[in-house]
Amino acid sequence: MSNAKRKTKTSHTRTKPKPRQLDGGKLAILANRFGGICSKMGNTLLRTGRSGVLNRAKDFSCCIVTRDCELLHAEESLPIHVLSGPDLMAKSMQEFHPNLKRGDVFLHNSPYHGNSHPADHTLLMPVIDKKGVHHFTLLAKAHQADIGNSIPTTYHGTARDVYEEGALIFPAVQVAENYEIKEDIIRMCRMRIRVPDQWYGDFLAMLGAAFIGEREVLALGEEVGWDMLHVFTEQWFDYSERRMITAIKKMPHGTGVAKSTHDAIPGTPPEGITITSKATVDTKKAMIEVDLRDNPDQLACGLNVSEACTRTSIMIGIYNSVDPTVPKNAGAFRRVKLHLKDGGVVGIPRHPISCSASTTNLADSVQNATQRALAAIGDPLGMGEIGCFCPPSTSVVSGTDPRTGKPYVNQLFLGHTAGGAVAYQDAWLTMLHAGNGGMCFIDSVELDEVYTPIVVKTRRLIPDSEGAGRFRGAPGIEVELGPIDCRMEAGFVADGNINVPQGARGGGDAARSDQFRRQASGRLERLDQCSQVWIEDGEMMVSIACGGGGYGDPRKRDPERVRHDVEEGLISRKRAREIYGVSITATNKIDLKKTKELRRLRR
């Protein structure tokens, strides 16, 4: 190299010094600053969302990805929404719109281009500075009560393809330019969606969340400098990877295989759909590898799991066994290797197959199979299966409200327990389902009765329905509801009636689900698990939803925990004696002598 060139290089280096490395304190501060921005976005959605799905159930997520489309931060978000998908959607946005400008916003709900499923409308907004440089991308994702499906539900389990499903698909379609809404897209949605004002209110809530997030990130960039923020992201990812390495090295080493089966519905084989997950923990290389290629091809129904949800479901299954303080971001994900099947029912399903129920049913099977595969490697990995989603208590209900004469569509979140046990504690009672992670709120009975023309007659936990174990799964829940002064359409895609949530490492299975119509005479009529039914005035729906599987030998459960469960009415004295080997007196005391004998005989 000539002296002249060397001088030029030296001069350039001096004019643009690399920002200094950040110490641990500054890393933590900036991480929390980004987390605070996500929280502000989420708070905006909660407070301004129009549908009960948002303002009561909190079925939404907000996150930030880097300009290189890597997940940076997601605060208080649903795991199924954010662990993977935001990265894929951001890549689609950049591919379809290479010349991003300040004030651009894009609507994305295509499961074929990185989204979870069509009902999760997502707004993507690039954060671009005054010089026109793209630094980050913000995402506000919100489940919709109605998206224009051919039937009034966002979980069309029997749809043979996307055309029968009927949803409007938006693969990163621009909906705002220079902060101005493109009314063409709004008119299209209003003509297709059954509750246009409700949808538009939720759309504006999402847009407000994106605008607030952009304002906050721009202010942070101006405050600390964009170069500093990019140095932070690099170091934060490196730190997260080191934490993940440390966590994996503490795990048992080995490979486990487990299966989880979804009950049959129209469009599936008569024996149902069995998902197989093979998980390997390599403590020497500090890698976790999961292989889902040994699974069925995509099916002519709405249960196919999108690529985003397949990846996310595996990672949920993994993270349920990882030190919970490890950050969930692209840095930690470097230590995870996934193998997916192209054209699989779980993996990478291809257009035009339907992915309508992609976030729930078979996605839960992926998580459950992965968790139990890890449990097969050794204690304390894995957990019992988490109970199934979409019973009638979480129906999408619709009709005409007799009080206003206007149509309504909304998803209920009236009752769902589902939690599976782990090696060190009992199940999370209000898990809802594996992909939700307990992040949604359960509906207030009173508010649902105010906003929807229904009455809720029963909501109770079901005794002796838990998956028994050293630590127990959640009990099931029964909800009975019906319309008032009108007829109501209800759609649900239930599971767990034949293939119940299984336990892990000797833990017991949970009780099965079921669903009925209670006729005006009081007679119970069993409903199909995947149903779109009309419930007449004077009739009720009875929903029996699964709890979760247990973990470990029930006979090794702390007798005091068993006594407490009897006192709380969660299990009977008979079950305590026969399953847990604990004798409880009529005054709720432990009979130590009989308990010792019961457990000795079992051994």
C-alpha positions as CSV (number, residue, x, y, z in Angstrom):
1,M,0.0,0.0,0.0
2,S,1.4,3.5,-0.9
3,N,2.1,6.1,1.7
4,A,-0.7,8.2,0.2
5,K,-3.2,5.4,0.7
6,R,-2.0,4.8,4.2
7,K,-2.5,8.4,5.1
8,T,-6.0,8.4,3.7
9,K,-7.0,5.3,5.7
10,T,-5.5,6.8,8.9
11,S,-7.3,10.1,8.3
12,H,-10.6,8.3,7.8
13,T,-10.1,6.2,10.9
14,R,-9.6,9.3,13.0
15,T,-12.7,11.1,11.7
16,K,-15.0,8.1,12.5
17,P,-13.8,6.4,15.6
18,K,-15.7,3.3,16.7
19,P,-18.0,4.0,19.6
20,R,-16.6,2.8,22.9
21,Q,-17.6,-0.5,24.4
22,L,-20.4,-0.3,27.0
23,D,-20.1,-1.5,30.5
24,G,-22.7,-3.7,32.1
25,G,-24.6,-0.8,33.7
26,K,-25.0,1.0,30.4
27,L,-26.0,-2.3,28.7
28,A,-28.7,-2.8,31.3
29,I,-30.0,0.8,31.1
30,L,-30.3,0.7,27.3
31,A,-32.0,-2.7,27.4
32,N,-34.5,-1.3,29.8
33,R,-35.0,1.8,27.7
34,F,-35.9,-0.4,24.7
35,G,-38.1,-2.5,27.0
36,G,-39.9,0.7,28.2
37,I,-40.6,1.7,24.6
38,C,-42.2,-1.7,23.9
39,S,-44.3,-1.2,27.1
40,K,-45.5,2.2,26.0
41,M,-46.6,0.7,22.7
42,G,-48.4,-2.1,24.5
43,N,-50.1,0.3,26.9
44,T,-51.3,2.3,24.0
45,L,-52.9,-0.8,22.5
46,L,-54.5,-1.8,25.7
47,R,-56.0,1.6,26.5
48,T,-57.2,2.5,23.0
49,G,-58.1,-0.9,21.4
50,R,-61.8,-1.1,20.6
51,S,-62.4,-4.8,20.6
52,G,-62.6,-7.0,23.7
53,V,-59.8,-9.0,22.2
54,L,-57.5,-6.0,22.9
55,N,-58.9,-4.0,25.7
56,R,-60.0,-6.9,27.9
57,A,-58.1,-10.0,26.8
58,K,-54.8,-8.2,25.9
59,D,-54.2,-10.4,22.9
60,F,-51.5,-8.3,21.3
61,S,-47.7,-7.9,21.3
62,C,-45.2,-5.2,20.5
63,C,-41.5,-5.6,19.7
64,I,-38.4,-4.0,18.1
65,V,-36.1,-5.6,15.5
66,T,-32.8,-4.3,14.2
67,R,-32.2,-3.0,10.8
68,D,-30.7,-6.4,10.0
69,C,-34.1,-7.9,10.9
70,E,-33.1,-9.5,14.2
71,L,-35.4,-9.6,17.3
72,L,-34.0,-7.1,19.8
73,H,-36.7,-6.7,22.5
74,A,-40.3,-7.7,23.2
75,E,-41.8,-6.7,26.5
76,E,-44.9,-8.4,28.0
77,S,-45.7,-10.0,24.7
78,L,-47.3,-13.3,23.8
79,P,-44.4,-15.7,23.0
80,I,-46.2,-17.1,20.0
81,H,-46.3,-13.6,18.5
82,V,-42.7,-12.6,18.8
83,L,-39.9,-15.2,19.3
84,S,-39.9,-15.7,15.5
85,G,-42.0,-14.0,12.9
86,P,-41.0,-10.3,13.5
87,D,-37.6,-11.1,11.9
88,L,-39.3,-12.8,8.9
89,M,-41.9,-10.0,8.4
90,A,-39.2,-7.3,8.6
91,K,-37.3,-9.1,5.9
92,S,-40.4,-9.3,3.7
93,M,-41.0,-5.6,4.3
94,Q,-37.5,-4.7,3.1
95,E,-37.7,-7.1,0.1
96,F,-41.0,-5.7,-1.1
97,H,-40.2,-2.1,-0.2
98,P,-36.4,-1.5,-0.7
99,N,-36.7,2.3,-0.5
100,L,-38.1,2.9,2.9
101,K,-39.0,6.4,3.9
102,R,-39.8,8.1,7.2
103,G,-43.5,7.9,8.0
104,D,-44.1,4.6,6.1
105,V,-46.3,2.0,7.8
106,F,-47.0,-1.5,6.4
107,L,-49.8,-3.9,7.2
108,H,-48.7,-7.5,7.3
109,N,-50.8,-10.7,8.1
110,S,-49.5,-13.2,5.5
111,P,-48.5,-16.5,7.1
112,Y,-46.6,-17.2,3.8
113,H,-44.3,-14.2,4.4
114,G,-43.5,-14.5,8.0
115,N,-46.6,-13.8,10.0
116,S,-48.1,-16.1,12.6
117,H,-51.6,-16.4,11.1
118,P,-54.0,-14.1,9.2
119,A,-55.9,-13.0,12.3
120,D,-52.8,-11.4,13.7
121,H,-52.8,-8.1,11.9
122,T,-49.3,-6.5,12.3
123,L,-48.2,-3.0,11.6
124,L,-44.5,-2.6,10.7
125,M,-42.9,0.9,10.9
126,P,-39.2,1.5,10.0
127,V,-37.5,4.0,12.3
128,I,-35.6,6.4,9.9
129,D,-33.5,9.4,11.1
130,K,-33.4,12.9,9.6
131,K,-30.7,11.8,7.1
132,G,-33.0,9.0,5.8
133,V,-31.0,6.1,7.4
134,H,-33.0,3.1,8.6
135,H,-32.0,2.0,12.1
136,F,-34.8,-0.2,13.6
137,T,-38.2,-1.6,12.8
138,L,-41.2,-1.4,15.2
139,L,-44.0,-4.0,15.2
140,A,-47.4,-3.8,16.7
141,K,-49.3,-7.1,16.4
142,A,-52.9,-7.5,17.4
143,H,-55.3,-10.4,17.1
144,Q,-58.5,-9.3,15.3
145,A,-62.1,-10.3,16.2
146,D,-62.9,-10.5,12.5
147,I,-60.8,-10.5,9.4
148,G,-63.3,-11.2,6.7
149,N,-63.2,-15.0,6.8
150,S,-65.9,-17.0,5.0
151,I,-67.5,-17.7,8.4
152,P,-67.4,-15.4,11.5
153,T,-64.4,-16.8,13.2
154,T,-60.6,-16.2,13.1
155,Y,-60.0,-19.9,13.6
156,H,-61.4,-21.7,10.6
157,G,-60.2,-25.2,11.4
158,T,-61.8,-27.0,8.5
159,A,-60.8,-24.5,5.7
160,R,-59.3,-26.6,2.8
161,D,-57.2,-23.6,1.6
162,V,-56.9,-19.9,2.0
163,Y,-59.7,-19.3,-0.5
164,E,-62.2,-21.2,1.6
165,E,-60.8,-19.5,4.7
166,G,-61.6,-16.2,3.1
167,A,-59.3,-13.9,5.0
168,L,-57.9,-10.8,3.3
169,I,-54.1,-11.4,3.1
170,F,-51.7,-8.4,3.3
171,P,-48.1,-9.3,2.6
172,A,-46.4,-6.1,3.9
173,V,-48.9,-3.8,2.1
174,Q,-48.3,0.0,2.7
175,V,-51.1,1.5,4.7
176,A,-49.4,4.9,5.6
177,E,-47.0,7.2,3.7
178,N,-45.5,10.3,5.3
179,Y,-47.7,9.5,8.4
180,E,-50.9,9.7,6.2
181,I,-53.2,6.7,6.0
182,K,-53.9,5.2,2.6
183,E,-57.7,5.2,2.5
184,D,-57.8,2.6,-0.3
185,I,-56.8,-0.2,2.0
186,I,-59.1,1.0,4.7
187,R,-62.1,1.0,2.4
188,M,-61.2,-2.5,1.2
189,C,-61.1,-3.8,4.8
190,R,-64.3,-2.0,5.8
191,M,-66.2,-3.6,2.9
192,R,-65.0,-7.1,3.9
193,I,-64.9,-7.1,7.7
194,R,-68.2,-7.7,9.5
195,V,-67.5,-5.2,12.3
196,P,-65.7,-2.4,10.3
197,D,-65.9,0.3,13.0
198,Q,-64.5,-2.1,15.6
199,W,-61.7,-3.2,13.2
200,Y,-60.9,0.4,12.3
201,G,-60.7,1.3,16.0
202,D,-58.2,-1.5,16.6
203,F,-56.3,-0.4,13.5
204,L,-55.9,3.1,14.8
205,A,-54.8,1.7,18.2
206,M,-52.1,-0.2,16.4
207,L,-51.1,2.8,14.4
208,G,-50.9,4.9,17.5
209,A,-48.7,2.3,19.2
210,A,-46.4,2.4,16.2
211,F,-46.2,6.2,16.1
212,I,-45.5,6.4,19.8
213,G,-42.8,3.7,19.5
214,E,-41.2,5.6,16.6
215,R,-41.2,8.9,18.6
216,E,-39.5,7.2,21.5
217,V,-36.8,5.4,19.5
218,L,-36.0,8.6,17.5
219,A,-35.7,10.5,20.8
220,L,-33.4,7.8,22.2
221,G,-31.2,7.9,19.0
222,E,-30.9,11.7,19.3
223,E,-30.0,11.4,23.0
224,V,-27.3,8.7,22.9
225,G,-26.3,8.6,19.2
226,W,-27.3,6.0,16.6
227,D,-23.8,4.5,16.5
228,M,-24.0,3.9,20.2
229,L,-27.3,2.2,19.8
230,H,-26.0,-0.2,17.2
231,V,-22.9,-0.9,19.4
232,F,-25.4,-1.7,22.1
233,T,-27.3,-4.2,20.0
234,E,-24.1,-6.0,19.0
235,Q,-23.0,-6.2,22.6
236,W,-26.5,-7.1,23.9
237,F,-26.7,-10.0,21.5
238,D,-23.2,-11.2,22.5
239,Y,-24.1,-11.0,26.1
240,S,-27.3,-12.9,25.5
241,E,-25.5,-15.6,23.7
242,R,-23.0,-16.0,26.5
243,R,-25.9,-16.3,29.0
244,M,-27.5,-18.9,26.8
245,I,-24.2,-20.9,26.6
246,T,-23.9,-20.9,30.4
247,A,-27.5,-22.1,30.7
248,I,-27.1,-24.9,28.2
249,K,-23.9,-26.1,29.8
250,K,-25.8,-26.6,33.1
251,M,-28.4,-28.9,31.4
252,P,-28.3,-32.7,31.1
253,H,-26.6,-33.8,27.9
254,G,-28.5,-36.1,25.4
255,T,-31.3,-36.6,22.9
256,G,-35.0,-37.2,23.5
257,V,-37.9,-37.9,21.2
258,A,-41.6,-37.3,22.1
259,K,-44.9,-37.3,20.3
260,S,-48.1,-35.2,20.8
261,T,-51.3,-36.0,19.0
262,H,-54.1,-33.7,18.1
263,D,-57.6,-35.2,17.8
264,A,-59.1,-35.7,14.4
265,I,-61.3,-33.0,12.8
266,P,-62.6,-32.8,9.2
267,G,-59.6,-32.6,6.8
268,T,-57.3,-34.7,9.0
269,P,-56.6,-38.5,9.2
270,P,-59.2,-40.3,11.3
271,E,-56.5,-41.1,13.9
272,G,-55.6,-37.4,14.3
273,I,-52.3,-35.7,13.7
274,T,-49.3,-36.9,15.6
275,I,-46.4,-34.4,15.9
276,T,-42.9,-35.8,16.6
277,S,-40.1,-33.7,18.0
278,K,-36.5,-34.8,18.4
279,A,-34.5,-32.6,20.8
280,T,-30.8,-32.7,21.4
281,V,-28.9,-30.8,24.1
282,D,-25.2,-30.7,23.4
283,T,-23.5,-29.3,26.5
284,K,-20.0,-29.5,24.9
285,K,-21.0,-27.3,22.0
286,A,-23.6,-25.4,24.1
287,M,-26.2,-26.0,21.4
288,I,-29.8,-27.1,21.4
289,E,-31.0,-28.7,18.2
290,V,-34.6,-29.7,17.4
291,D,-35.7,-31.7,14.4
292,L,-39.3,-31.6,13.2
293,R,-38.8,-33.1,9.7
294,D,-40.4,-36.5,10.7
295,N,-43.9,-35.1,10.5
296,P,-46.9,-35.2,8.1
297,D,-47.2,-33.1,4.9
298,Q,-49.5,-30.1,5.0
299,L,-53.2,-31.0,5.2
300,A,-56.4,-29.7,3.6
301,C,-57.5,-28.0,6.8
302,G,-56.8,-24.8,8.8
303,L,-54.5,-26.4,11.4
304,N,-51.3,-26.1,9.3
305,V,-48.6,-24.2,11.3
306,S,-46.9,-21.3,9.6
307,E,-43.1,-21.1,9.5
308,A,-43.1,-18.3,12.1
309,C,-45.3,-20.3,14.5
310,T,-43.3,-23.5,14.0
311,R,-40.1,-21.8,14.8
312,T,-41.6,-19.9,17.7
313,S,-43.3,-23.1,19.1
314,I,-40.0,-24.9,19.2
315,M,-38.3,-22.0,21.0
316,I,-41.2,-21.8,23.5
317,G,-40.7,-25.5,24.3
318,I,-36.9,-24.9,24.7
319,Y,-37.2,-21.7,26.7
320,N,-39.6,-23.5,29.2
321,S,-36.4,-25.4,30.2
322,V,-33.9,-22.6,30.1
323,D,-32.9,-20.3,32.9
324,P,-35.7,-17.7,32.7
325,T,-33.3,-14.8,33.1
326,V,-31.6,-15.5,29.8
327,P,-32.8,-12.7,27.4
328,K,-35.1,-13.8,24.6
329,N,-33.5,-12.2,21.5
330,A,-31.5,-13.0,18.4
331,G,-28.3,-13.3,20.4
332,A,-29.6,-16.2,22.5
333,F,-31.2,-17.8,19.4
334,R,-27.7,-18.3,18.0
335,R,-27.4,-21.4,20.2
336,V,-30.5,-23.0,18.8
337,K,-30.6,-24.9,15.5
338,L,-33.9,-25.9,14.0
339,H,-34.8,-28.4,11.2
340,L,-38.1,-27.8,9.5
341,K,-40.0,-29.7,6.8
342,D,-40.8,-27.8,3.6
343,G,-44.5,-28.3,2.9
344,G,-45.1,-29.8,6.3
345,V,-48.2,-29.5,8.4
346,V,-45.7,-28.1,10.9
347,G,-42.6,-26.5,9.3
348,I,-43.0,-24.4,6.2
349,P,-46.5,-24.8,4.7
350,R,-46.9,-23.3,1.3
351,H,-49.6,-21.1,-0.2
352,P,-52.5,-21.6,-0.8
353,I,-52.9,-24.1,2.1
354,S,-54.7,-22.6,5.1
355,C,-52.9,-21.6,8.3
356,S,-56.0,-20.2,10.0
357,A,-55.4,-21.8,13.4
358,S,-51.7,-21.7,13.2
359,T,-51.0,-20.1,16.6
360,T,-52.9,-22.6,18.7
361,N,-53.8,-26.2,18.1
362,L,-50.8,-27.9,16.3
363,A,-48.5,-25.2,17.5
364,D,-49.3,-26.3,21.0
365,S,-48.5,-29.9,19.9
366,V,-45.1,-28.8,18.7
367,Q,-44.4,-27.1,22.0
368,N,-45.7,-30.0,24.0
369,A,-43.7,-32.6,22.0
370,T,-40.5,-30.5,22.3
371,Q,-41.0,-30.0,26.1
372,R,-41.5,-33.7,26.7
373,A,-38.6,-34.6,24.4
374,L,-36.4,-32.4,26.6
375,A,-37.9,-34.1,29.7
376,A,-36.9,-37.5,28.3
377,I,-33.3,-36.3,28.4
378,G,-33.4,-35.8,32.2
379,D,-34.7,-34.0,35.2
380,P,-35.2,-31.0,35.5
381,L,-35.8,-30.4,31.7
382,G,-39.1,-30.1,30.0
383,M,-42.6,-30.1,31.5
384,G,-46.0,-31.8,31.3
385,E,-48.1,-31.1,28.3
386,I,-50.0,-27.8,28.4
387,G,-53.7,-28.2,27.8
388,C,-55.4,-27.7,24.5
389,F,-56.9,-24.4,23.2
390,C,-60.1,-23.2,21.6
391,P,-62.8,-24.8,23.6
392,P,-66.3,-23.1,23.6
393,S,-65.3,-20.9,26.5
394,T,-62.9,-19.2,24.1
395,S,-65.3,-19.2,21.1
396,V,-65.5,-16.5,18.5
397,V,-69.2,-15.4,19.0
398,S,-71.3,-13.4,16.7
399,G,-74.8,-12.3,15.9
400,T,-77.0,-9.3,16.2
401,D,-77.2,-7.5,19.6
402,P,-80.9,-7.1,20.4
403,R,-80.0,-4.1,22.6
404,T,-78.6,-2.1,19.6
405,G,-79.7,-3.9,16.5
406,K,-76.1,-4.0,15.4
407,P,-73.9,-6.9,14.5
408,Y,-71.2,-8.0,16.9
409,V,-68.1,-10.3,16.5
410,N,-65.7,-11.0,19.4
411,Q,-63.6,-13.7,20.8
412,L,-64.3,-14.7,24.4
413,F,-61.6,-15.5,26.9
414,L,-64.0,-16.7,29.6
415,G,-62.0,-19.5,31.1
416,H,-59.0,-21.6,30.3
417,T,-56.4,-23.1,32.7
418,A,-54.2,-25.5,30.8
419,G,-50.9,-25.1,32.6
420,G,-48.4,-28.0,32.7
421,A,-46.2,-28.8,35.6
422,V,-42.4,-28.5,35.7
423,A,-39.7,-30.1,37.7
424,Y,-39.7,-27.5,40.5
425,Q,-43.3,-26.1,40.8
426,D,-46.9,-26.7,40.1
427,A,-48.5,-25.5,36.9
428,W,-49.4,-21.9,36.1
429,L,-53.2,-22.0,36.5
430,T,-54.1,-19.5,33.8
431,M,-51.6,-20.5,31.1
432,L,-54.4,-20.4,28.5
433,H,-52.3,-22.4,26.0
434,A,-48.7,-23.1,25.3
435,G,-48.1,-20.2,22.9
436,N,-49.9,-17.7,25.0
437,G,-47.7,-18.3,28.1
438,G,-50.2,-16.8,30.4
439,M,-50.0,-13.3,28.9
440,C,-53.6,-12.8,28.1
441,F,-56.2,-11.8,30.6
442,I,-59.2,-13.9,31.4
443,D,-62.4,-12.0,30.7
444,S,-64.5,-10.5,33.5
445,V,-67.9,-12.3,33.4
446,E,-69.6,-9.0,34.2
447,L,-67.9,-7.1,31.3
448,D,-68.6,-9.9,28.8
449,E,-72.2,-9.7,29.8
450,V,-72.2,-6.0,29.4
451,Y,-70.6,-5.9,26.0
452,T,-72.1,-9.1,24.5
453,P,-75.7,-10.3,24.7
454,I,-74.8,-13.4,26.8
455,V,-75.2,-14.8,30.3
456,V,-72.5,-16.8,32.0
457,K,-74.1,-19.4,34.3
458,T,-71.1,-21.3,35.5
459,R,-67.3,-20.8,35.7
460,R,-65.6,-23.4,38.0
461,L,-62.5,-25.4,38.4
462,I,-63.1,-29.2,38.0
463,P,-62.0,-31.4,40.9
464,D,-59.7,-34.4,40.1
465,S,-59.0,-33.2,36.6
466,E,-55.3,-32.2,37.0
467,G,-52.4,-34.1,35.7
468,A,-51.0,-35.7,38.9
469,G,-47.3,-35.6,39.7
470,R,-44.5,-34.6,42.1
471,F,-45.7,-31.3,40.9
472,R,-49.2,-31.2,39.4
473,G,-50.7,-29.8,36.3
474,A,-53.6,-27.3,36.3
475,P,-57.1,-28.6,36.8
476,G,-59.6,-28.3,34.0
477,I,-62.3,-25.6,33.9
478,E,-66.0,-25.7,33.1
479,V,-67.9,-22.7,31.7
480,E,-71.5,-22.6,30.8
481,L,-72.8,-19.6,28.7
482,G,-75.6,-18.7,26.3
483,P,-77.3,-15.9,24.5
484,I,-80.0,-13.6,25.9
485,D,-83.0,-12.6,23.8
486,C,-81.3,-13.6,20.5
487,R,-79.5,-16.4,18.8
488,M,-75.7,-16.6,18.7
489,E,-73.2,-18.2,16.4
490,A,-70.2,-19.7,18.1
491,G,-67.0,-21.1,16.5
492,F,-64.4,-23.2,18.2
493,V,-61.7,-25.7,17.3
494,A,-61.3,-27.8,20.5
495,D,-58.8,-30.6,21.2
496,G,-58.0,-33.0,24.0
497,N,-61.1,-35.2,24.1
498,I,-59.3,-38.3,22.8
499,N,-55.7,-37.4,23.2
500,V,-55.4,-35.7,26.5
501,P,-52.5,-33.6,27.8
502,Q,-49.8,-36.0,28.9
503,G,-47.5,-35.9,31.9
504,A,-43.7,-35.9,31.9
505,R,-41.2,-38.1,33.7
506,G,-43.9,-40.3,35.4
507,G,-46.4,-37.5,35.8
508,G,-50.1,-38.2,35.2
509,D,-52.3,-37.1,32.3
510,A,-55.0,-34.4,32.6
511,A,-58.7,-35.2,32.3
512,R,-60.2,-34.9,28.8
513,S,-62.1,-32.0,27.3
514,D,-65.7,-32.0,26.1
515,Q,-68.4,-29.6,24.8
516,F,-72.1,-29.7,24.8
517,R,-75.3,-27.8,23.9
518,R,-77.7,-27.7,26.8
519,Q,-81.1,-27.6,25.2
520,A,-84.0,-25.6,26.7
521,S,-85.3,-28.8,28.2
522,G,-82.0,-29.3,30.0
523,R,-80.9,-32.2,27.8
524,L,-77.2,-32.2,26.9
525,E,-76.3,-32.7,23.3
526,R,-72.6,-33.4,22.5
527,L,-71.1,-31.1,19.9
528,D,-68.3,-31.9,17.5
529,Q,-64.9,-30.6,18.7
530,C,-64.5,-28.4,15.6
531,S,-67.9,-26.6,15.3
532,Q,-69.6,-23.6,14.0
533,V,-73.0,-23.7,15.7
534,W,-76.0,-21.6,16.4
535,I,-77.1,-21.4,20.0
536,E,-80.7,-20.4,20.3
537,D,-82.2,-18.2,23.0
538,G,-82.8,-20.4,26.0
539,E,-80.0,-22.8,25.1
540,M,-76.5,-22.9,26.6
541,M,-73.1,-24.1,25.7
542,V,-71.1,-26.2,28.2
543,S,-67.4,-26.0,27.8
544,I,-65.1,-28.4,29.6
545,A,-61.5,-27.4,28.9
546,C,-58.4,-29.4,29.8
547,G,-55.9,-28.7,32.5
548,G,-52.3,-29.8,32.1
549,G,-50.0,-32.8,32.6
550,G,-48.1,-33.5,35.8
551,Y,-44.3,-33.8,36.2
552,G,-42.7,-36.6,38.2
553,D,-44.1,-39.5,40.3
554,P,-47.2,-38.4,42.2
555,R,-46.2,-40.5,45.2
556,K,-43.2,-38.2,45.7
557,R,-45.4,-35.1,46.0
558,D,-45.0,-33.3,49.3
559,P,-48.0,-34.5,51.4
560,E,-48.6,-31.0,52.6
561,R,-49.2,-29.8,49.0
562,V,-51.7,-32.7,48.6
563,R,-53.4,-31.7,51.8
564,H,-53.7,-28.1,50.6
565,D,-55.2,-29.2,47.3
566,V,-57.8,-31.3,49.2
567,E,-58.6,-28.3,51.4
568,E,-59.0,-26.1,48.3
569,G,-61.3,-28.6,46.6
570,L,-58.9,-29.2,43.7
571,I,-58.7,-33.0,44.5
572,S,-60.8,-35.4,46.5
573,R,-59.6,-37.4,49.5
574,K,-60.1,-40.5,47.4
575,R,-57.7,-39.2,44.7
576,A,-55.2,-38.1,47.4
577,R,-55.2,-41.6,48.7
578,E,-55.2,-43.6,45.5
579,I,-53.0,-41.4,43.2
580,Y,-50.8,-39.5,45.6
581,G,-50.6,-42.1,48.4
582,V,-51.6,-39.5,51.0
583,S,-54.3,-40.1,53.6
584,I,-56.2,-37.0,54.6
585,T,-58.6,-37.0,57.5
586,A,-62.1,-35.5,57.6
587,T,-60.6,-32.5,59.4
588,N,-58.0,-32.0,56.6
589,K,-55.1,-33.4,58.6
590,I,-52.4,-35.7,57.2
591,D,-52.5,-39.2,58.6
592,L,-48.8,-39.7,58.6
593,K,-48.9,-43.4,59.6
594,K,-51.4,-44.3,56.8
595,T,-49.6,-42.1,54.3
596,K,-46.3,-43.9,55.0
597,E,-47.9,-47.3,54.6
598,L,-49.7,-46.2,51.3
599,R,-46.4,-45.0,49.8
600,R,-44.5,-48.1,51.0
601,L,-47.0,-50.4,49.4
602,R,-46.9,-48.5,46.1
603,R,-43.1,-48.8,46.1
